[in-house]
Amino acid sequence: MRPGIGKVKEQPPHLASNRNRLKKNMQWLKYYSDAVRLIRRTTL
């Protein structure tokens, strides 16, 4: 059920989860900045 359970030999699970969380945060930040830019362009 937990993703990355086969990567235990490569690296500790907490490092993998931190990297995945950081990737998701960067993706969300990019989407958020694009949305803010679009909203500002339409409102102003």
C-alpha positions as semicolon CSV with decimal commas, in nm:
position;residue;x (nm);y (nm);z (nm)
1;M;0,000;0,000;0,000
2;R;0,282;0,242;0,079
3;P;0,468;0,359;-0,232
4;G;0,844;0,328;-0,223
5;I;0,843;0,012;-0,010
6;G;1,066;-0,148;-0,273
7;K;1,317;0,138;-0,246
8;V;1,409;0,061;0,115
9;K;1,746;-0,080;0,003
10;E;1,833;0,240;-0,186
11;Q;1,753;0,496;0,084
12;P;1,561;0,534;0,412
13;P;1,183;0,572;0,369
14;H;1,172;0,914;0,535
15;L;1,419;1,055;0,281
16;A;1,211;0,920;-0,006
17;S;0,891;1,062;0,143
18;N;1,059;1,398;0,199
19;R;1,176;1,407;-0,162
20;N;0,828;1,317;-0,288
21;R;0,673;1,580;-0,062
22;L;0,918;1,842;-0,188
23;K;0,841;1,749;-0,548
24;K;0,467;1,780;-0,482
25;N;0,519;2,115;-0,311
26;M;0,719;2,248;-0,606
27;Q;0,452;2,128;-0,847
28;W;0,178;2,290;-0,636
29;L;0,381;2,610;-0,609
30;K;0,416;2,626;-0,988
31;Y;0,043;2,572;-1,039
32;Y;-0,037;2,829;-0,769
33;S;0,192;3,094;-0,920
34;D;0,045;3,032;-1,266
35;A;-0,308;3,066;-1,128
36;V;-0,219;3,387;-0,943
37;R;-0,061;3,531;-1,257
38;L;-0,369;3,442;-1,461
39;I;-0,605;3,591;-1,202
40;R;-0,405;3,912;-1,186
41;R;-0,398;3,935;-1,565
42;T;-0,777;3,894;-1,586
43;T;-0,867;4,125;-1,296
44;L;-0,632;4,414;-1,375
